[in-house]
Amino acid sequence: RMRALTRWTGIVSCRGARGFSGWWHRYVDGKNPDSLLGRRTADFLRRQGIDPYKLTRDRIEDFRRFYAQELNYFVPLSDDDEGRHEQACEQCAKKYRQTIQRLKKYTAADQ
């Protein structure tokens, strides 16, 4: 049907065609596989001024590990999940300040 439409009109319709889906974007954003840790880590990196899509997988995994370590071991348990998230982000920003500055330079060089 697409070929017939193309021959008749001279244009290609993208309706019904599956566009490119960026698995890397879904992975980094924690959507596929569904990962709260991935979503929060990507959010943390964006707030620090780092584009998480430009990082390599090992750097993404390092920051997921850093965040999980802060959240699970150094932030006291409470009922306020968002408060714990913010506290873990603040501690990560302080503890890994030099790494964050290097990553800012790394992602800025690619722009």
Secondary structure in CASP SS format (residue, H / E / C, confidence):
PFRMAT SS
TARGET T0000
AUTHOR 0000-0000-0000
METHOD secondary structure of the structure
MODEL  1
R C 1.00
M H 1.00
R H 1.00
A H 1.00
L H 1.00
T H 1.00
R H 1.00
W H 1.00
T H 1.00
G C 1.00
I C 1.00
V C 1.00
S C 1.00
C C 1.00
R C 1.00
G C 1.00
A C 1.00
R C 1.00
G C 1.00
F C 1.00
S C 1.00
G C 1.00
W H 1.00
W H 1.00
H H 1.00
R H 1.00
Y H 1.00
V H 1.00
D C 1.00
G C 1.00
K E 1.00
N C 1.00
P C 1.00
D E 1.00
S C 1.00
L H 1.00
L H 1.00
G H 1.00
R H 1.00
R H 1.00
T H 1.00
A H 1.00
D H 1.00
F H 1.00
L H 1.00
R H 1.00
R H 1.00
Q C 1.00
G C 1.00
I C 1.00
D C 1.00
P H 1.00
Y H 1.00
K H 1.00
L C 1.00
T C 1.00
R H 1.00
D H 1.00
R H 1.00
I H 1.00
E H 1.00
D H 1.00
F H 1.00
R H 1.00
R H 1.00
F H 1.00
Y H 1.00
A H 1.00
Q H 1.00
E H 1.00
L H 1.00
N H 1.00
Y H 1.00
F H 1.00
V C 1.00
P C 1.00
L C 1.00
S C 1.00
D C 1.00
D C 1.00
D H 1.00
E H 1.00
G H 1.00
R H 1.00
H H 1.00
E H 1.00
Q H 1.00
A H 1.00
C H 1.00
E H 1.00
Q H 1.00
C H 1.00
A H 1.00
K H 1.00
K H 1.00
Y C 1.00
R H 1.00
Q H 1.00
T H 1.00
I H 1.00
Q H 1.00
R H 1.00
L H 1.00
K H 1.00
K H 1.00
Y H 1.00
T H 1.00
A H 1.00
A H 1.00
D C 1.00
Q C 1.00
END
